[in-house]
Amino acid sequence: MVRTVHSGFVGVVSVIAIGLGMIGCQPAGGDAAASRKALSAAAHKAADQFVAMAKGSEQTGRAPRQTEAAVAPMLNAVFDTSALDGKPTPRFSEVDPMNEWMLSAARVGQVYLFAGTGVTDPTKAADPRVEAQAERNVVTYAPEVGRYIDAELRLVSVLDAMVAQDLAAHPEKTNDPKKAHGLSDIRSGTTTTINSALVTLATQGLTDDWRLARMPALLGIAPDAARLLNPDEKASLRKTALAVGDSMSDANLKIKLSSFADAVAPAAAPAPT
């Protein structure tokens, strides 16, 4: 059995943010960096507008839908990460705007997960009653939650790549206890984010088409996670992915989840006889 855990999405991004802050960065420059900074700023502004519009949804259970004319542009600004596709990994100096974009996505995503729970504080998401309602919300708001998951995975993937690239160039950073602790937080946050995405696939009431639509983002983050995470974290994700795959009836989903598991942590070679 795969236990569905959705609270990871709303709480873990703050862990990644703290970790990135502990590693530290310098201001970014250049046209590409300016463009990404503008996209991050637009996402922040749209998230502010969306959260204001959604005020009270934690009580009413009615969150704004992407089919509403006024809502669609806000969600597009926050969740559309296509501008990052096919581009070189941003320099680590761009951590701040990329991190802010990730936090904006989390603020919007938690509106959908917390609708009708009576809470807005991610630290209370582990309450069984809140968790049960969040699970129902994944199905009720499947289109929006799906976009949220995809955006978070894409943004975390980019941040992981930035960190891994910076560490490859400056391995001495791990000698600094503060930076080493920050790196540990980033790894932990990445692991929890991916794990939450995987187990969400097992939520009862979701369609296989919805699940398959999440696979590009999951497969996309696998190489960066494999590069950044430690062996135990990678092994944990492999175990979860295979368990979720075993719970699926769709053969294509099983194959893709197995491919994800192999990309994150290839199976150990059999011992020689």
C-alpha positions in Angstrom: 0.0 0.0 0.0 1.2 3.5 -0.8 0.2 6.2 1.7 -0.8 9.4 0.1 0.9 12.5 1.6 0.1 15.8 0.1 1.3 18.2 2.9 4.9 17.9 1.6 4.1 20.2 -1.3 3.1 23.1 0.9 5.7 22.8 3.7 8.8 21.6 2.0 9.5 24.6 -0.2 10.3 26.7 2.8 13.0 24.2 3.7 14.5 24.5 0.2 14.3 28.3 0.5 16.1 28.3 3.8 18.8 26.0 2.5 19.4 28.2 -0.5 19.6 31.2 1.7 22.3 29.5 3.8 24.4 28.7 0.8 24.2 32.3 -0.3 24.4 34.0 -3.8 25.4 37.1 -5.6 23.2 39.3 -7.8 22.6 38.0 -11.3 23.1 40.0 -14.6 22.6 39.6 -18.3 19.5 39.7 -20.6 18.5 36.0 -19.9 18.8 36.6 -16.1 16.7 39.8 -16.4 14.0 37.9 -18.3 13.8 35.2 -15.7 13.8 37.8 -12.9 10.8 39.5 -14.7 9.0 36.1 -14.9 9.6 35.5 -11.2 8.3 39.0 -10.4 5.2 38.4 -12.5 4.6 35.1 -10.7 4.9 36.8 -7.4 2.4 39.6 -8.3 -0.1 37.0 -9.7 0.2 34.9 -6.6 -0.6 37.9 -4.5 -3.7 38.6 -6.6 -4.7 35.0 -6.5 -4.3 34.5 -2.8 -6.4 37.7 -2.2 -9.1 36.4 -4.5 -9.1 33.0 -2.7 -9.4 34.5 0.8 -11.8 32.4 2.9 -11.6 29.3 0.6 -10.0 27.4 3.5 -13.4 27.7 5.2 -15.8 27.5 2.2 -13.9 24.9 0.3 -14.4 26.9 -2.9 -11.1 27.9 -4.5 -10.9 29.9 -7.8 -10.9 27.7 -10.9 -8.6 28.0 -13.9 -11.7 28.0 -16.1 -12.7 31.5 -14.7 -11.5 34.3 -17.0 -10.0 36.3 -14.2 -8.1 33.4 -12.8 -6.5 31.8 -15.8 -4.0 34.6 -16.4 -2.9 34.4 -12.8 -2.3 30.7 -12.9 -0.5 31.0 -16.2 1.9 33.5 -14.7 2.6 31.3 -11.7 2.6 27.8 -13.2 3.8 28.3 -16.8 7.5 27.4 -16.6 7.9 26.8 -20.4 10.3 29.7 -20.7 12.8 27.6 -18.8 12.7 24.7 -21.3 15.5 24.0 -23.6 17.7 26.7 -21.9 21.1 26.3 -20.2 21.0 26.0 -16.5 20.9 29.5 -14.9 23.9 30.6 -13.0 23.8 30.2 -9.2 23.6 34.0 -9.0 20.0 33.7 -10.1 18.9 31.6 -7.1 16.9 34.4 -5.5 14.4 35.0 -8.3 14.1 31.3 -9.1 13.5 30.5 -5.4 10.9 33.3 -5.2 9.1 31.8 -8.2 9.0 28.4 -6.5 7.6 30.0 -3.3 4.9 31.8 -5.4 3.8 28.5 -6.9 3.6 27.0 -3.4 1.4 29.9 -2.2 -1.0 29.3 -5.0 -0.9 25.5 -4.7 -1.6 25.5 -1.0 -4.9 27.3 -1.7 -6.2 24.3 -3.5 -4.8 21.8 -1.1 -6.1 23.7 2.0 -9.6 24.5 0.6 -12.2 23.5 3.2 -9.6 22.4 5.7 -10.1 25.4 8.0 -6.3 26.1 8.0 -3.8 28.0 5.9 -0.7 27.3 8.0 1.5 24.5 6.4 2.7 23.5 9.8 -0.8 22.2 10.5 -0.9 20.2 7.4 0.0 16.9 9.1 -3.3 16.8 11.0 -5.2 13.7 9.8 -8.3 15.7 9.2 -6.5 18.3 7.1 -4.6 15.5 5.3 -7.9 13.7 4.4 -9.4 16.9 3.0 -6.2 17.7 1.1 -6.5 14.3 -0.5 -10.1 15.0 -1.6 -9.0 18.3 -2.9 -6.4 16.7 -5.2 -9.3 15.1 -7.0 -11.7 18.0 -6.8 -9.1 20.4 -8.1 -7.1 17.9 -10.2 -6.5 20.3 -13.2 -5.0 23.0 -11.0 -3.2 20.7 -8.6 -1.6 18.9 -11.6 -0.3 22.2 -12.9 1.0 23.1 -9.4 2.9 19.8 -9.1 4.4 20.2 -12.6 5.5 23.7 -11.8 7.1 22.8 -8.5 8.9 19.9 -9.9 10.2 22.0 -12.8 11.4 24.8 -10.6 13.0 22.5 -8.0 14.7 20.7 -10.9 16.2 24.0 -12.1 17.3 24.9 -8.6 18.9 21.5 -8.0 20.8 21.9 -11.3 22.0 25.3 -10.3 23.2 24.1 -6.9 24.9 21.0 -8.4 26.6 23.1 -11.1 27.8 25.6 -8.5 29.1 22.8 -6.2 31.0 21.2 -9.1 32.7 24.6 -9.7 33.2 25.3 -6.0 33.4 22.0 -4.0 35.1 23.9 -1.2 31.6 25.3 -0.2 30.9 22.0 1.6 33.7 22.7 4.0 31.7 25.6 5.4 29.3 24.1 8.1 26.6 26.7 7.3 26.7 26.0 3.6 26.9 22.2 4.2 23.7 22.5 6.4 22.0 24.5 3.7 22.9 21.9 1.1 21.4 19.2 3.4 18.2 21.2 3.7 17.9 21.5 -0.1 18.5 17.8 -0.6 15.9 17.0 2.1 13.4 19.4 0.5 13.9 18.0 -3.0 13.4 14.4 -1.7 10.2 15.3 0.0 8.8 17.2 -3.0 9.5 14.4 -5.4 8.2 11.8 -2.9 5.0 13.8 -2.4 4.5 13.9 -6.2 5.0 10.2 -6.5 2.6 9.2 -3.8 0.0 11.7 -5.0 -0.3 9.5 -8.1 -1.8 6.8 -5.9 -4.7 9.0 -4.8 -8.0 7.3 -5.4 -10.3 9.1 -7.8 -7.6 10.4 -10.2 -7.5 9.3 -13.8 -4.7 7.5 -15.4 -4.6 10.3 -18.0 -4.0 12.8 -15.1 -1.2 10.5 -13.7 0.5 10.2 -17.1 0.4 13.9 -17.6 2.6 14.2 -14.5 5.3 11.9 -15.8 7.2 14.4 -18.0 7.8 16.6 -14.9 8.8 13.6 -12.8 11.1 12.2 -15.5 12.5 15.7 -16.1 13.6 16.2 -12.5 15.2 12.7 -12.2 18.7 13.6 -13.7 19.1 16.7 -11.5 17.9 14.8 -8.4 20.3 12.0 -9.2 23.2 14.5 -9.5 22.4 16.3 -6.2 20.9 13.8 -3.7 22.9 11.4 -1.6 22.6 7.6 -2.1 20.1 7.1 0.7 17.8 9.8 -0.6 18.0 8.4 -4.1 17.4 4.9 -2.9 14.3 6.1 -1.0 12.8 7.7 -4.1 13.5 4.6 -6.1 11.7 2.5 -3.6 8.7 4.9 -3.6 8.5 5.0 -7.3 8.5 1.2 -7.7 5.9 0.9 -5.0 3.6 3.4 -6.7 4.2 1.6 -10.0 3.2 -1.7 -8.4 -0.1 0.0 -7.3 -0.9 1.1 -10.8 -3.0 -0.9 -13.3 -1.9 1.1 -16.4 1.1 -0.6 -18.1 2.4 2.6 -19.4 2.4 4.2 -15.9 4.3 1.2 -14.6 6.9 1.5 -17.3 7.4 5.3 -16.8 7.6 5.0 -13.0 10.2 2.2 -13.4 12.1 4.5 -15.8 12.0 7.2 -13.2 13.3 4.8 -10.5 16.2 3.8 -12.8 17.1 7.4 -13.6 17.2 8.4 -10.0 19.0 5.3 -8.7 19.9 2.5 -11.1 19.3 -1.0 -9.7 22.4 -2.5 -8.1 24.2 -5.0 -10.2 23.7 -8.6 -9.0 26.6 -9.9 -6.9 28.9 -12.2 -8.8 28.4 -15.9 -8.1 
